[in-house]
Amino acid sequence: MPLLALESLHAGYGAIRAVRGISLEVEAGETVCLIGSNGAGKSTTLRAISGLVRPSAGRVRFEGCDITRMRPHDIVAAGISHVPEGRGIFARLTVTENLDLGAYLRGGPEVAEDVARVFETFPRLRERARQTAGTLSGGEQQMLAIGRALMARPRLLLLDEPSMGLSPILTQLIFERVRQINEEGTTILLVEQNATSALEVSHRGYVIESGEIVITGTGEELAADPRVKRAYLGEL
């Protein structure tokens, strides 16, 4: 049984159908990527999984349970954390306060342990622990957004465009941490326009166009596919 399964999922905004009957699976322990152009439906797919968009048809199953109609905070409690496009940090709070909010459904001595673990993963956040989050650089804010999501101890982490607006050096650092987080046991569903980096860290991937899955395969298979090379990897 897959950890996550989307079954003929439809979702959108009013009359706009952004996702049109997609089905995909994510096995426990995998990193799976969704690649595609702007407006293809990638972010809407993640938002439908995390409850931020209500699907109009189809099912979202997590660990075999139907979570399609669950509220977002109940989905977090079930074991799914979402790092949205644009990061969504609390700009007026400190780094540590943002991390503490990531554990709002929990509490107890484990929270301090998890903060320490986030600081081990992102040492730069330890240096900025008391700094207001809005004064961080873009890369540091992305680290904080991922760290805050990890504070909920998710079994599935949804990452939406983690490299957006970052320099090549910071992009490389973020993807090194994505690989590390997965190797430490967290399953990841990744949406990313930087298809090269996404496929390098992913076990499998799906290509989405106009709200529909059009190609699927392992990370290596997709990186070698002429259609993917031409459309998303900048190769002729």
Secondary structure per residue as TSV (DSSP state, phi and psi in degrees):
chain	resnum	aa	ss	phi	psi
A	1	M	-	360.0	126.2
A	2	P	-	-67.5	154.7
A	3	L	S	-65.5	-44.7
A	4	L	E	-127.9	137.2
A	5	A	E	-139.7	127.0
A	6	L	E	-102.7	131.0
A	7	E	E	-121.6	105.6
A	8	S	E	47.8	51.2
A	9	L	E	-80.0	131.9
A	10	H	E	-120.6	136.5
A	11	A	E	-158.9	156.3
A	12	G	E	-177.8	-159.2
A	13	Y	E	-132.6	104.7
A	14	G	T	63.0	-125.2
A	15	A	T	-81.8	-5.8
A	16	I	E	-87.3	118.1
A	17	R	E	-95.6	99.9
A	18	A	E	-84.3	-30.8
A	19	V	E	-123.8	128.2
A	20	R	E	-125.9	80.2
A	21	G	E	73.0	37.2
A	22	I	E	-82.9	147.0
A	23	S	E	-129.5	133.1
A	24	L	E	-155.2	163.1
A	25	E	E	-134.3	147.9
A	26	V	E	-129.2	120.2
A	27	E	-	-84.8	151.7
A	28	A	T	-57.1	132.7
A	29	G	T	92.2	-7.9
A	30	E	-	-86.9	159.5
A	31	T	E	-112.1	122.4
A	32	V	E	-121.1	135.0
A	33	C	E	-112.3	150.9
A	34	L	E	-113.6	119.0
A	35	I	E	-119.8	153.1
A	36	G	-	168.2	173.0
A	37	S	-	-78.3	172.3
A	38	N	T	-58.2	136.6
A	39	G	T	80.5	8.1
A	40	A	S	-77.0	-18.2
A	41	G	S	111.4	9.3
A	42	K	H	-66.8	-52.1
A	43	S	H	-65.9	-37.3
A	44	T	H	-61.9	-36.0
A	45	T	H	-60.3	-47.2
A	46	L	H	-63.9	-40.9
A	47	R	H	-65.9	-32.1
A	48	A	H	-70.0	-36.5
A	49	I	H	-65.9	-42.5
A	50	S	T	-86.2	0.8
A	51	G	T	88.1	4.4
A	52	L	S	-79.0	-20.4
A	53	V	S	-127.1	132.3
A	54	R	-	-85.7	117.4
A	55	P	-	-59.6	144.4
A	56	S	S	-89.3	-18.5
A	57	A	E	-163.1	161.6
A	58	G	E	90.6	-175.3
A	59	R	E	-135.8	147.1
A	60	V	E	-115.5	120.5
A	61	R	E	-117.2	133.2
A	62	F	E	-126.4	121.3
A	63	E	T	52.4	37.1
A	64	G	T	84.7	-9.1
A	65	C	E	-97.6	140.7
A	66	D	E	-77.5	113.8
A	67	I	-	-112.0	14.5
A	68	T	T	-55.5	-39.3
A	69	R	T	-104.9	8.6
A	70	M	-	-72.4	152.4
A	71	R	-	-77.2	153.3
A	72	P	H	-53.8	-43.7
A	73	H	H	-69.7	-27.2
A	74	D	H	-72.3	-32.6
A	75	I	H	-68.2	-39.0
A	76	V	H	-60.6	-46.1
A	77	A	H	-61.9	-30.3
A	78	A	H	-73.1	-19.3
A	79	G	T	123.9	19.6
A	80	I	E	-120.1	125.9
A	81	S	E	-116.4	142.9
A	82	H	E	-121.3	122.1
A	83	V	E	-100.0	104.2
A	84	P	-	-76.2	161.1
A	85	E	T	-59.8	132.9
A	86	G	T	90.7	-2.4
A	87	R	-	77.8	-48.2
A	88	G	-	65.8	31.9
A	89	I	-	-74.8	164.3
A	90	F	-	-91.2	100.7
A	91	A	T	-63.6	-29.8
A	92	R	T	-89.3	-6.1
A	93	L	S	-97.1	160.1
A	94	T	B	-75.9	170.0
A	95	V	H	-57.3	-48.3
A	96	T	H	-64.7	-38.8
A	97	E	H	-65.0	-38.3
A	98	N	H	-61.3	-43.8
A	99	L	H	-64.6	-41.9
A	100	D	H	-59.8	-37.8
A	101	L	H	-65.6	-27.2
A	102	G	H	-64.9	-19.7
A	103	A	T	-107.8	25.8
A	104	Y	T	-64.8	-21.7
A	105	L	T	-86.6	-2.8
A	106	R	-	-114.9	-108.5
A	107	G	-	112.7	175.9
A	108	G	S	92.0	177.9
A	109	P	T	-64.9	-20.5
A	110	E	H	-65.9	-22.6
A	111	V	H	-62.7	-46.2
A	112	A	H	-62.2	-36.5
A	113	E	H	-64.8	-39.1
A	114	D	H	-70.9	-35.4
A	115	V	H	-60.3	-44.3
A	116	A	H	-61.7	-37.2
A	117	R	H	-67.6	-40.0
A	118	V	H	-62.8	-40.8
A	119	F	H	-65.3	-30.1
A	120	E	H	-69.6	-38.5
A	121	T	H	-71.1	-39.8
A	122	F	-	-124.9	80.6
A	123	P	H	-55.9	-28.5
A	124	R	H	-63.9	-29.6
A	125	L	H	-68.7	-32.2
A	126	R	H	-62.4	-40.3
A	127	E	H	-65.9	-25.0
A	128	R	T	-107.9	18.7
A	129	A	T	-53.1	-38.7
A	130	R	T	-100.3	7.8
A	131	Q	S	-85.1	144.3
A	132	T	B	-65.5	131.9
A	133	A	G	-61.2	-32.7
A	134	G	G	-66.8	-14.7
A	135	T	G	-94.3	-0.2
A	136	L	S	-74.8	158.1
A	137	S	-	-70.6	167.8
A	138	G	H	-59.0	-41.9
A	139	G	H	-65.4	-40.4
A	140	E	H	-66.8	-36.9
A	141	Q	H	-64.9	-36.6
A	142	Q	H	-66.8	-41.2
A	143	M	H	-58.8	-42.3
A	144	L	H	-65.8	-41.8
A	145	A	H	-61.9	-42.2
A	146	I	H	-68.3	-44.0
A	147	G	H	-59.9	-41.9
A	148	R	H	-62.1	-40.9
A	149	A	H	-64.0	-36.9
A	150	L	H	-68.2	-22.0
A	151	M	T	-64.2	-19.4
A	152	A	T	-83.8	0.6
A	153	R	-	52.8	56.3
A	154	P	-	-72.8	150.8
A	155	R	S	-89.3	-21.5
A	156	L	E	-131.6	125.9
A	157	L	E	-110.8	123.2
A	158	L	E	-98.3	120.1
A	159	L	E	-116.2	122.0
A	160	D	E	-112.1	107.9
A	161	E	-	53.2	57.5
A	162	P	T	-65.6	-19.6
A	163	S	T	-97.5	3.6
A	164	M	T	-59.1	125.8
A	165	G	T	77.0	7.9
A	166	L	-	-99.6	154.3
A	167	S	-	-69.9	162.0
A	168	P	H	-56.3	-38.0
A	169	I	H	-66.3	-45.1
A	170	L	H	-69.0	-34.9
A	171	T	H	-59.7	-44.6
A	172	Q	H	-61.4	-41.7
A	173	L	H	-63.2	-45.2
A	174	I	H	-61.8	-42.2
A	175	F	H	-72.3	-28.9
A	176	E	H	-62.5	-39.6
A	177	R	H	-71.2	-35.8
A	178	V	H	-59.5	-45.5
A	179	R	H	-62.0	-42.1
A	180	Q	H	-62.8	-45.1
A	181	I	H	-60.6	-41.0
A	182	N	H	-66.6	-43.4
A	183	E	H	-63.9	-25.8
A	184	E	T	-84.1	0.7
A	185	G	T	119.5	-1.4
A	186	T	-	-94.5	126.7
A	187	T	E	-75.5	142.3
A	188	I	E	-131.2	133.9
A	189	L	E	-113.6	117.5
A	190	L	E	-115.8	127.9
A	191	V	E	-106.7	128.9
A	192	E	-	-158.9	130.6
A	193	Q	S	-76.5	-26.6
A	194	N	-	-77.5	83.1
A	195	A	H	-63.3	-34.4
A	196	T	H	-60.5	-50.7
A	197	S	H	-65.7	-40.2
A	198	A	H	-61.1	-45.6
A	199	L	H	-69.7	-29.3
A	200	E	H	-65.0	-33.2
A	201	V	H	-99.2	-2.6
A	202	S	-	-102.5	140.9
A	203	H	S	-73.6	-41.2
A	204	R	E	-141.3	166.6
A	205	G	E	-151.5	160.5
A	206	Y	E	-127.7	138.0
A	207	V	E	-102.0	125.9
A	208	I	E	-116.1	131.4
A	209	E	E	-133.8	129.1
A	210	S	T	50.3	40.4
A	211	G	T	79.3	10.7
A	212	E	E	-130.4	144.8
A	213	I	E	-75.5	125.7
A	214	V	E	-116.1	-24.2
A	215	I	E	-144.0	144.2
A	216	T	E	-143.3	156.9
A	217	G	E	169.6	-178.8
A	218	T	E	-69.4	166.1
A	219	G	H	-57.4	-42.2
A	220	E	H	-66.8	-41.0
A	221	E	H	-63.6	-43.3
A	222	L	H	-68.0	-38.3
A	223	A	H	-64.0	-26.5
A	224	A	H	-94.9	-8.7
A	225	D	-	-72.0	124.8
A	226	P	H	-56.9	-35.9
A	227	R	H	-65.3	-41.2
A	228	V	H	-70.9	-41.1
A	229	K	H	-57.6	-45.8
A	230	R	H	-68.9	-41.3
A	231	A	H	-88.0	-32.1
A	232	Y	H	-127.6	-15.0
A	233	L	S	-108.8	3.9
A	234	G	S	70.5	25.0
A	235	E	-	-114.3	146.5
A	236	L	-	-98.6	360.0
